[in-house]
């Protein structure tokens, strides 16, 4: 009396001839390590363990794509910013004129090329791959927290405002004869917003621990320029300061966000501060 196979399936009897599910006339002793269907050598696709049939490989591919799209679904603005920065970096590598036309150059800003206060936040050094890698990694790690807390539209506004103020501070206080580029000013702005958000909820053990770790990271980043000169500390400080102001004005620390008028008024005030710095520097510019 024969017994039925268990739920996991059994290996075929050595004397039993099985045929490939995709090629019914082809005998085989191979089976898919995922679904246990018989497959022939033409259908078998090597896997990390054993071999799989084409259907299981396709299903695994769809699952992997779904996991990769989580960032796009949960934080679409962060995803879009990373794509834009990477695409711009590729363009810089292919066409050096991109860096020359859109990087921050104080002399040209003073001559009226105001867009150079905004466009540098989408550029990175084409000669230092770690520049874009570290910036995009920081945006990937911390950006989604802020985007989920404030919503996509407000997150984008915070990012652009902080990046603009970072450029304005660098233009006002930095040297006048260097190129400036990088997303770090805008990213420091997002970190500043997150610092305030966590500080106002520091009584939670999780939020308090997160806050302490983030403070350590910020401290390390401001020590790095002493080891690796050439980093635009003014842009970092400007972005962080803008982020702290944005966080203070746009978050009331409760379960409900600050009112929309208060949030947009805070955003307008921070941008106005950057415009005042630019106006002052331009009026008194000398190099």
Buried (B, 14 or more C-beta within 10 A) or exposed (E): EEEEEEEEEEEBEEEEEBEBBBBEEBEBEBBBBBBBBBBBEEBBBEBEEEBBBBBBBEBBEEEEEEEEEEBEEEBBBBBEBBEEBEEBBEBBEEEEEBBEBBBBBBEBBBEEBBEBBBBBBBBBBBEEEEBBEBBBEBBBEBBBBBBEBBBBEBBBBBBBBBBBBBBBBBBBBBEBEEBBBBBBBBBBBBBBBBBBBBBBBBEEEEBBEBBEEBEEEBEEBBEEEEEEEEBBBBBBBBBBBBBBBBBBBBBBEEEEBBEEEBBBBBBEEBBEBBBEBBEEBBEEBEE
